[in-house]
Amino acid sequence: MKQTPVLIVGGGPVGLALALDLGWRGVECLLVEQGDGEVVDAKMFATGIRTVEFCRRWGLAEQVKNWGFPHDFPFDNVFVTGLNGYEVGRIPMPPLKDIAPFPTSPEQFAHCPQFVFDPILAAAARAQPSVTMRYRTELVSFRDDGDGVTAELRDTTTGEREQVRAQYLIGCDGFGSIVRKTLGIGIQGNDFINRSVNVMFDAPALWDQHDKGKAGRYVLIDETGAWASLTPADGADRWRLMIHGEKDMDPEALDATAEVRRAIGSDAPFTIVKVGHWVRRRMVADSYGRGRVWLAGDAVHVMPPNGGLGMNTGIGDAADLGWKLEAVVRGWGGPQLLESYETERRPVGIRQCDEAMLNFERYGSRKATPHVTQATPDGERVRAEIGKRLASSNSLAWENPLNTHLGYRYDSPIIVPDGVPPPEPEDSRLYTQTSHPGGRAPHVWLPDGRSTLDLFGRNFVLLRLGRDAPEVGPLGAAAQRLGMPLDVVALDGPVITTLYERKLVLVRPDGHVAWRGDRLPADPVDLLDRVRGVGHAAAQAGQAA
């Protein structure tokens, strides 16, 4: 029987990110995917800024940002009745080359469709010596006996079956997750908002066939409301038409060729590459796993794609799981560490689902717009009214909602609060950097050109801030005795000492603040036991013994 510390089921972006993160940490894992790994359609385009920060950690940020999409391509969001119809409204947005750096991050949002993003992750994961990837292999069943997980796999090409013994199994196998269903975990929410159909097509001459100019998204509106969105996938020839169907739409009966023609409104030649249909949902699982089996990505949260939060939320799941799996596999992580995964990530899943639903309601719900396509005074009035409304409401979703991507905070047993309430921004765009426990540690540029974020990833990091920061020898010695990886970094300067707010800040491998203070606690072992998931009760029992 093959043995592996971690078995990952599902080779989409979340499973690939988890395999890559474990491989980057030198942890052996096996990823199985029932498909062949080929990605043709663009299920997502928006690679969030936090995801790009994780890619920076893995050495992939430049690939994700510079894969070939033109940097001078404008990202305007345009509301139209068709590429050759009326322009109803517009949200001007700059091209990549003109986006000013954010003071709160060393990175940017990226336009990287899934048919580019997944292969980048897959190649990087495959290059890790500790990662094994097997396609056309499906999970048949599994059993968690408390000491490990025995899984039965089947080669979908040959039909051959085998058993694999893993310390932990992670289900990244999508909304229909066999892992979640086997665990008997329910998933609640709105299981049917509408049906959507994605049509990927190539149209090299399309740019010359309309007068709306280049844009990152064209939202198509007729008398029934916003019925589709048209997005340039590579800035050149490939496009995605996402059709928002009514609840009673039969996707199998849809004429994809006619729908593309309806959207572009001209006789420009095009070739359909792929047609796929799916159901728009807003749902969160009752639990993120138990015992030695955990879930991530669409297996535990599905949301409207509006705002590009789905995949990015899943990548955050993988980043939280990666270091915790390393800790328990290597023996320094306590029993509460993996349990904290659900405590930390499930509220984030709910938060992002709610935000995505708001984004969908801003334009995606099919609200009738009579006269909008007509060359009449009523048509002009309607276009002016809805254009102003749509541009105003959708700017919240598309104008770099930094707080949505960077502002989530964890409240769990492995985070040590200090009694200070966190800042509460009023909308999704306002992100305030803070060293408040549970939040993402602030970005500050260092004198050597690195970001503070470049210090975090592999180990816990204790920052000693300012010239008068106390000595931390007892904490370092305690970490060494516990086998817990800890780096101590001394930093100084008015910007970083002001932003980090305390003289000592302990940052987890995922870049979130675990504890802060102006002096070491009286019992450094108790602090380390808490943040590594041993817990107060176990720590006290161990000290008594």
C-alpha positions as CSV (number, residue, x, y, z in Angstrom):
1,M,0.0,0.0,0.0
2,K,1.4,3.4,-1.0
3,Q,2.0,5.7,1.9
4,T,1.8,9.5,1.8
5,P,1.5,12.2,4.5
6,V,-1.1,14.1,2.6
7,L,-3.5,13.0,-0.1
8,I,-5.2,15.8,-2.1
9,V,-8.3,15.0,-4.0
10,G,-8.9,17.5,-6.9
11,G,-6.5,19.2,-9.3
12,G,-8.2,22.5,-9.8
13,P,-6.5,25.7,-8.7
14,V,-7.1,25.1,-5.0
15,G,-5.8,21.6,-5.0
16,L,-2.8,22.7,-7.1
17,A,-2.1,25.6,-4.7
18,L,-2.2,23.3,-1.7
19,A,0.1,20.8,-3.4
20,L,2.5,23.6,-4.4
21,D,2.5,25.1,-0.9
22,L,3.2,21.7,0.7
23,G,5.9,21.0,-1.9
24,W,7.4,24.4,-1.3
25,R,7.6,23.4,2.4
26,G,9.2,20.0,1.5
27,V,6.2,18.0,2.7
28,E,5.4,14.9,0.6
29,C,1.9,14.8,-0.9
30,L,0.0,13.0,-3.6
31,L,-2.6,14.9,-5.7
32,V,-5.2,12.9,-7.7
33,E,-7.5,14.4,-10.3
34,Q,-10.1,12.5,-12.3
35,G,-9.7,14.7,-15.4
36,D,-6.7,15.0,-17.7
37,G,-5.6,18.4,-16.4
38,E,-6.3,20.3,-19.5
39,V,-8.0,23.7,-19.0
40,V,-9.6,25.4,-21.9
41,D,-12.3,27.6,-20.5
42,A,-11.8,30.7,-18.4
43,K,-13.8,30.1,-15.3
44,M,-12.1,33.0,-13.7
45,F,-10.0,36.0,-14.8
46,A,-9.4,38.0,-11.6
47,T,-6.4,36.9,-9.6
48,G,-6.8,38.8,-6.3
49,I,-4.1,40.7,-4.7
50,R,-3.8,38.3,-1.8
51,T,-3.5,35.4,-4.2
52,V,-0.7,37.3,-6.0
53,E,1.0,37.8,-2.7
54,F,0.9,34.0,-2.1
55,C,2.3,33.5,-5.7
56,R,5.1,35.9,-4.8
57,R,6.0,33.6,-1.9
58,W,6.1,30.6,-4.3
59,G,8.2,32.6,-6.8
60,L,5.3,32.8,-9.4
61,A,4.1,36.4,-9.2
62,E,5.9,37.6,-12.3
63,Q,4.5,34.7,-14.3
64,V,1.0,35.4,-13.2
65,K,1.3,39.1,-13.9
66,N,3.3,38.9,-17.2
67,W,2.0,35.8,-19.0
68,G,1.2,37.8,-22.2
69,F,-1.9,39.9,-21.6
70,P,-1.2,43.4,-23.1
71,H,-0.2,45.8,-20.3
72,D,-1.7,48.7,-22.2
73,F,-5.1,47.1,-22.5
74,P,-7.8,49.2,-20.8
75,F,-10.0,47.5,-18.2
76,D,-13.1,49.7,-18.6
77,N,-16.4,48.0,-17.6
78,V,-18.9,49.0,-20.3
79,F,-22.7,48.4,-20.2
80,V,-24.0,48.0,-23.7
81,T,-27.0,46.6,-25.6
82,G,-24.5,44.9,-27.9
83,L,-21.0,45.6,-29.3
84,N,-22.8,47.3,-32.2
85,G,-25.7,48.6,-30.1
86,Y,-26.0,51.5,-27.6
87,E,-23.5,52.2,-24.9
88,V,-25.5,52.5,-21.6
89,G,-22.8,53.3,-19.1
90,R,-19.1,53.0,-18.5
91,I,-16.7,52.6,-15.5
92,P,-13.3,53.8,-16.8
93,M,-10.5,51.7,-15.4
94,P,-6.8,52.0,-16.3
95,P,-4.6,49.4,-18.1
96,L,-2.1,47.4,-16.1
97,K,0.8,49.7,-16.9
98,D,-1.0,52.7,-15.4
99,I,-2.2,51.1,-12.1
100,A,-0.3,52.9,-9.3
101,P,1.3,50.6,-6.7
102,F,-0.7,50.1,-3.6
103,P,0.9,51.4,-0.4
104,T,-0.5,48.4,1.4
105,S,1.0,45.6,-0.7
106,P,4.1,44.8,-2.7
107,E,1.8,43.3,-5.4
108,Q,-1.2,44.1,-7.6
109,F,-4.3,42.4,-8.8
110,A,-3.7,40.4,-11.9
111,H,-5.6,39.5,-15.0
112,C,-4.8,35.8,-15.4
113,P,-7.6,33.5,-16.8
114,Q,-7.8,29.9,-15.5
115,F,-6.4,28.4,-18.7
116,V,-3.2,30.3,-17.9
117,F,-3.3,30.3,-14.1
118,D,-3.8,26.5,-13.5
119,P,-0.9,25.4,-15.8
120,I,1.4,27.8,-14.0
121,L,0.4,26.3,-10.6
122,A,0.6,22.7,-12.0
123,A,4.1,23.2,-13.5
124,A,5.4,24.7,-10.2
125,A,3.8,21.9,-8.1
126,R,5.2,19.2,-10.4
127,A,8.7,20.7,-10.1
128,Q,8.6,20.1,-6.3
129,P,10.4,16.8,-5.5
130,S,8.0,16.0,-2.7
131,V,4.8,16.4,-4.9
132,T,3.3,13.5,-7.0
133,M,0.5,14.3,-9.4
134,R,-1.7,11.7,-11.0
135,Y,-4.4,12.6,-13.5
136,R,-7.2,10.4,-14.7
137,T,-7.4,9.0,-11.2
138,E,-10.5,9.2,-9.1
139,L,-11.3,8.7,-5.4
140,V,-13.7,5.8,-4.9
141,S,-13.9,5.7,-1.1
142,F,-12.0,6.5,2.0
143,R,-12.0,5.6,5.7
144,D,-10.6,7.6,8.6
145,D,-9.7,5.3,11.5
146,G,-8.3,7.9,13.7
147,D,-4.6,7.0,13.1
148,G,-4.8,7.8,9.4
149,V,-6.9,7.6,6.2
150,T,-7.1,4.6,3.9
151,A,-8.4,5.7,0.4
152,E,-9.3,3.6,-2.6
153,L,-8.3,5.1,-5.9
154,R,-9.3,4.1,-9.5
155,D,-7.4,4.7,-12.7
156,T,-10.2,6.0,-15.0
157,T,-8.3,4.8,-18.1
158,T,-7.5,1.2,-17.1
159,G,-10.0,0.7,-14.3
160,E,-7.3,-0.6,-12.0
161,R,-7.8,0.1,-8.3
162,E,-5.4,0.6,-5.5
163,Q,-5.3,1.7,-1.9
164,V,-3.3,4.6,-0.5
165,R,-2.6,5.2,3.2
166,A,-2.4,8.9,4.2
167,Q,-2.0,10.8,7.4
168,Y,-4.4,13.4,6.1
169,L,-6.9,13.7,3.2
170,I,-7.9,17.0,1.8
171,G,-10.9,17.3,-0.5
172,C,-10.5,20.0,-3.1
173,D,-13.0,18.2,-5.3
174,G,-15.5,21.0,-6.0
175,F,-19.2,21.5,-5.3
176,G,-20.1,17.9,-5.9
177,S,-17.4,16.8,-3.5
178,I,-17.4,13.1,-2.8
179,V,-15.2,13.8,0.2
180,R,-17.8,16.1,1.7
181,K,-20.7,13.8,1.0
182,T,-18.8,10.8,2.4
183,L,-18.3,12.7,5.6
184,G,-22.0,13.5,5.7
185,I,-21.4,17.3,5.8
186,G,-24.3,19.4,4.5
187,I,-24.0,22.6,2.6
188,Q,-26.6,25.4,3.1
189,G,-27.7,28.5,1.2
190,N,-29.2,29.4,-2.1
191,D,-28.6,26.3,-4.3
192,F,-30.2,27.8,-7.4
193,I,-29.9,31.5,-8.4
194,N,-29.8,30.9,-12.1
195,R,-28.2,28.9,-14.8
196,S,-25.2,30.3,-16.7
197,V,-23.6,29.2,-19.9
198,N,-19.9,29.9,-20.8
199,V,-19.1,30.1,-24.5
200,M,-15.4,30.3,-25.3
201,F,-14.8,31.5,-28.8
202,D,-12.0,32.8,-31.0
203,A,-12.7,36.0,-33.1
204,P,-9.4,37.5,-34.4
205,A,-11.2,40.4,-36.3
206,L,-13.7,41.3,-33.7
207,W,-11.9,44.4,-32.5
208,D,-12.4,46.0,-35.9
209,Q,-16.1,45.3,-36.0
210,H,-17.4,47.6,-33.3
211,D,-17.1,51.1,-32.0
212,K,-17.0,50.6,-28.2
213,G,-13.2,50.4,-27.9
214,K,-11.2,47.9,-25.9
215,A,-12.5,47.1,-22.5
216,G,-12.1,44.5,-19.8
217,R,-15.8,43.6,-19.7
218,Y,-18.9,44.4,-21.7
219,V,-22.1,43.8,-19.8
220,L,-24.9,43.1,-22.3
221,I,-28.3,44.5,-21.5
222,D,-31.7,44.1,-23.3
223,E,-35.3,44.5,-22.2
224,T,-35.0,41.5,-19.9
225,G,-32.0,43.1,-18.1
226,A,-28.3,42.2,-17.9
227,W,-28.4,38.9,-19.9
228,A,-24.7,38.2,-20.4
229,S,-21.1,39.5,-20.1
230,L,-18.5,39.5,-22.8
231,T,-14.8,39.4,-21.7
232,P,-11.6,39.3,-23.7
233,A,-9.6,36.4,-22.4
234,D,-6.2,37.1,-23.8
235,G,-6.6,40.6,-25.1
236,A,-6.3,39.4,-28.7
237,D,-8.4,36.6,-30.2
238,R,-10.0,34.6,-27.4
239,W,-13.3,35.6,-25.8
240,R,-15.7,34.4,-23.1
241,L,-19.4,35.0,-23.4
242,M,-21.1,34.3,-20.0
243,I,-24.9,34.0,-20.5
244,H,-27.1,34.4,-17.5
245,G,-30.1,32.2,-18.1
246,E,-33.5,32.3,-16.5
247,K,-34.3,29.5,-14.0
248,D,-36.2,27.5,-16.6
249,M,-33.5,27.8,-19.3
250,D,-32.5,24.5,-20.9
251,P,-28.7,24.9,-21.5
252,E,-28.6,21.9,-23.8
253,A,-31.1,23.6,-26.1
254,L,-29.2,26.9,-26.3
255,D,-27.8,27.9,-29.7
256,A,-24.3,29.1,-28.8
257,T,-23.6,30.4,-32.3
258,A,-26.7,32.5,-32.2
259,E,-26.0,33.8,-28.8
260,V,-22.5,34.9,-29.8
261,R,-23.9,36.6,-32.9
262,R,-26.5,38.3,-30.7
263,A,-23.8,39.7,-28.4
264,I,-21.4,40.9,-31.1
265,G,-24.1,42.2,-33.4
266,S,-22.0,41.9,-36.6
267,D,-21.0,39.3,-39.2
268,A,-17.4,39.1,-37.8
269,P,-16.1,35.5,-38.1
270,F,-15.7,33.4,-35.0
271,T,-15.0,29.8,-34.0
272,I,-16.5,28.3,-30.9
273,V,-13.9,26.6,-28.7
274,K,-16.0,25.2,-25.9
275,V,-19.4,25.5,-24.4
276,G,-20.1,24.7,-20.7
277,H,-23.0,25.3,-18.4
278,W,-23.2,25.6,-14.6
279,V,-25.5,26.8,-11.8
280,R,-24.9,30.0,-10.0
281,R,-25.2,29.3,-6.2
282,R,-24.4,30.9,-2.9
283,M,-23.7,28.1,-0.3
284,V,-21.4,27.4,2.6
285,A,-20.8,23.9,4.1
286,D,-21.9,23.2,7.7
287,S,-18.4,22.1,8.5
288,Y,-15.0,22.3,6.8
289,G,-14.1,18.7,7.8
290,R,-13.2,16.6,10.8
291,G,-10.6,14.3,12.2
292,R,-8.0,13.7,9.5
293,V,-10.1,14.8,6.6
294,W,-10.6,18.4,5.6
295,L,-12.2,20.3,2.7
296,A,-11.2,23.4,0.8
297,G,-12.4,25.6,-2.1
298,D,-15.7,24.9,-3.8
299,A,-16.2,21.8,-1.7
300,V,-17.1,24.2,1.2
301,H,-18.1,27.5,-0.4
302,V,-19.7,28.4,-3.8
303,M,-20.6,31.9,-4.8
304,P,-21.5,34.0,-7.8
305,P,-18.4,34.9,-9.8
306,N,-19.1,38.6,-9.6
307,G,-16.1,40.3,-8.1
308,G,-13.8,37.3,-8.7
309,L,-13.9,36.0,-5.1
310,G,-14.5,32.2,-5.5
311,M,-11.1,30.9,-6.6
312,N,-9.3,33.5,-4.5
313,T,-11.1,32.4,-1.4
314,G,-10.1,28.8,-2.1
315,I,-6.5,29.8,-2.5
316,G,-6.7,31.4,0.9
317,D,-8.0,28.1,2.3
318,A,-5.0,26.3,0.8
319,A,-2.6,28.9,2.4
320,D,-4.2,28.3,5.8
321,L,-4.0,24.6,5.5
322,G,-0.5,24.3,4.1
323,W,1.5,25.4,7.1
324,K,-0.8,23.7,9.5
325,L,-0.4,20.4,7.7
326,E,3.3,20.8,7.7
327,A,3.2,21.4,11.5
328,V,1.2,18.3,12.3
329,V,3.1,16.1,9.8
330,R,6.4,17.2,11.4
331,G,5.2,16.8,14.9
332,W,5.3,20.3,16.3
333,G,1.7,21.2,15.6
334,G,-0.8,20.4,18.4
335,P,-4.3,18.8,18.1
336,Q,-6.1,22.2,18.0
337,L,-4.1,23.4,15.0
338,L,-6.1,21.7,12.2
339,E,-9.3,22.3,14.1
340,S,-8.6,26.0,13.9
341,Y,-8.8,25.7,10.1
342,E,-12.6,25.7,10.2
343,T,-12.8,28.3,12.9
344,E,-10.7,30.7,10.8
345,R,-11.7,30.0,7.3
346,R,-15.5,29.3,7.5
347,P,-16.3,32.9,8.6
348,V,-14.1,34.1,5.6
349,G,-16.1,31.9,3.3
350,I,-19.4,33.3,4.5
351,R,-18.0,36.9,4.3
352,Q,-16.9,36.4,0.7
353,C,-20.1,34.7,-0.4
354,D,-22.1,37.6,1.0
355,E,-19.9,40.1,-0.9
356,A,-20.2,38.1,-4.1
357,M,-23.9,38.0,-3.8
358,L,-24.0,41.8,-3.3
359,N,-21.9,42.2,-6.5
360,F,-24.3,39.9,-8.4
361,E,-27.4,41.8,-7.3
362,R,-25.8,45.1,-8.4
363,Y,-26.1,44.1,-12.0
364,G,-26.6,40.3,-12.4
365,S,-30.2,39.9,-11.3
366,R,-32.5,40.0,-14.3
367,K,-34.5,43.2,-13.7
368,A,-36.5,44.2,-16.7
369,T,-35.4,47.3,-18.5
370,P,-38.1,48.2,-21.1
371,H,-37.2,50.3,-24.1
372,V,-33.5,50.0,-23.4
373,T,-32.7,48.9,-27.0
374,Q,-35.1,51.3,-28.7
375,A,-34.1,54.4,-30.7
376,T,-36.8,56.5,-29.0
377,P,-37.1,59.1,-26.3
378,D,-38.1,56.4,-23.8
379,G,-35.1,54.4,-24.8
380,E,-32.7,57.3,-24.3
381,R,-34.3,58.0,-20.9
382,V,-34.0,54.4,-19.7
383,R,-30.4,54.1,-20.9
384,A,-29.4,57.3,-19.1
385,E,-31.1,56.1,-15.9
386,I,-29.8,52.6,-15.7
387,G,-26.3,53.6,-17.0
388,K,-25.9,56.0,-14.1
389,R,-27.2,53.4,-11.6
390,L,-25.1,50.5,-12.9
391,A,-21.9,52.5,-13.1
392,S,-22.4,53.8,-9.5
393,S,-23.2,50.5,-7.9
394,N,-20.7,48.3,-9.7
395,S,-17.7,50.5,-9.0
396,L,-17.8,49.0,-5.5
397,A,-17.2,45.6,-6.9
398,W,-14.6,46.5,-9.6
399,E,-12.6,49.3,-8.2
400,N,-10.0,47.2,-6.4
401,P,-11.9,46.2,-3.2
402,L,-8.8,45.9,-1.1
403,N,-10.5,45.2,2.2
404,T,-12.5,42.3,0.7
405,H,-9.2,40.6,-0.4
406,L,-6.9,41.7,2.4
407,G,-9.0,42.7,5.4
408,Y,-10.3,39.5,6.8
409,R,-9.2,38.6,10.3
410,Y,-9.0,35.3,12.2
411,D,-10.5,34.8,15.6
412,S,-9.6,31.4,16.9
413,P,-8.0,29.6,19.8
414,I,-4.5,29.9,18.2
415,I,-4.8,33.7,18.0
416,V,-3.9,35.6,21.2
417,P,-6.0,38.8,21.5
418,D,-4.8,41.8,23.3
419,G,-8.1,43.5,24.1
420,V,-7.9,46.2,21.5
421,P,-10.8,46.2,19.0
422,P,-9.8,46.0,15.3
423,P,-10.5,48.8,12.9
424,E,-13.8,48.4,11.1
425,P,-13.9,49.9,7.6
426,E,-17.2,51.0,6.2
427,D,-17.0,49.4,2.8
428,S,-15.1,46.8,0.8
429,R,-12.5,49.2,-0.6
430,L,-11.2,50.7,2.6
431,Y,-8.4,48.5,3.9
432,T,-6.4,49.7,7.0
433,Q,-3.1,48.0,7.7
434,T,-2.7,47.0,11.3
435,S,-0.8,44.5,13.4
436,H,-4.0,43.6,15.2
437,P,-3.9,39.8,16.1
438,G,-5.6,37.7,13.5
439,G,-5.1,40.1,10.7
440,R,-2.6,40.0,7.8
441,A,0.7,41.5,8.9
442,P,1.3,44.9,7.3
443,H,3.4,45.4,4.3
444,V,6.3,47.9,4.6
445,W,9.3,48.2,2.2
446,L,12.6,47.4,3.8
447,P,15.9,49.2,3.1
448,D,17.2,46.2,1.1
449,G,14.2,46.3,-1.3
450,R,12.2,43.5,0.2
451,S,8.8,43.7,1.6
452,T,8.0,42.7,5.2
453,L,5.8,40.1,3.5
454,D,8.9,38.5,2.1
455,L,10.0,37.6,5.7
456,F,6.9,35.4,6.2
457,G,6.0,32.0,4.8
458,R,8.2,29.2,5.9
459,N,8.4,29.7,9.7
460,F,7.0,31.7,12.5
461,V,8.7,35.1,12.6
462,L,9.1,37.2,15.8
463,L,9.7,40.8,14.8
464,R,11.7,42.9,17.2
465,L,10.7,46.5,16.3
466,G,12.7,49.6,17.3
467,R,16.1,50.0,19.0
468,D,14.6,49.5,22.4
469,A,12.8,46.2,21.6
470,P,13.4,43.7,24.5
471,E,15.5,40.7,24.2
472,V,13.7,37.5,23.2
473,G,16.1,34.7,24.1
474,P,13.7,32.8,26.3
475,L,11.1,32.6,23.5
476,G,13.7,31.4,21.0
477,A,15.0,28.8,23.4
478,A,11.5,27.6,24.1
479,A,10.8,27.3,20.4
480,Q,13.9,25.3,19.8
481,R,13.0,22.8,22.6
482,L,9.6,22.4,21.1
483,G,11.0,21.8,17.6
484,M,8.9,24.8,16.4
485,P,10.6,26.8,13.6
486,L,11.0,30.4,14.6
487,D,13.0,33.2,13.1
488,V,13.8,36.4,15.0
489,V,14.1,39.5,12.9
490,A,15.1,43.0,14.2
491,L,13.7,45.9,12.3
492,D,13.8,49.7,12.9
493,G,12.5,52.8,11.3
494,P,9.6,55.2,12.0
495,V,7.3,53.8,9.4
496,I,7.5,50.2,10.4
497,T,7.5,50.8,14.2
498,T,4.4,53.0,13.8
499,L,2.5,50.6,11.6
500,Y,3.3,47.5,13.6
501,E,2.3,49.3,16.8
502,R,4.1,47.1,19.3
503,K,7.8,46.3,20.0
504,L,7.2,42.5,19.5
505,V,4.9,41.0,16.9
506,L,4.7,37.2,16.3
507,V,3.7,36.4,12.7
508,R,2.5,32.9,11.6
509,P,3.8,31.2,8.5
510,D,0.7,32.3,6.6
511,G,1.5,35.9,7.3
512,H,-1.2,36.5,9.9
513,V,-0.4,38.0,13.3
514,A,-0.6,35.5,16.1
515,W,0.4,37.7,19.1
516,R,1.8,41.1,19.8
517,G,3.1,43.0,22.9
518,D,5.7,45.3,24.2
519,R,7.4,42.6,26.3
520,L,7.5,38.8,26.4
521,P,4.8,37.1,28.4
522,A,5.9,35.6,31.7
523,D,5.6,32.1,30.3
524,P,6.9,31.9,26.7
525,V,6.1,28.2,26.4
526,D,2.5,28.9,27.1
527,L,2.4,31.4,24.3
528,L,4.0,29.0,21.8
529,D,1.8,26.2,22.9
530,R,-1.2,28.3,22.2
531,V,-0.2,29.5,18.7
532,R,0.9,26.0,17.6
533,G,-2.4,24.4,18.6
534,V,-1.5,22.6,21.8
535,G,-3.9,24.7,23.9
536,H,-3.9,26.0,27.4
537,A,-5.3,22.8,29.0
538,A,-2.7,20.5,27.4
539,A,0.1,23.0,28.1
540,Q,-0.8,23.2,31.8
541,A,-1.0,19.4,32.1
542,G,2.4,19.1,30.4
543,Q,3.9,21.7,32.8
544,A,2.4,19.9,35.8
545,A,3.9,16.6,34.6
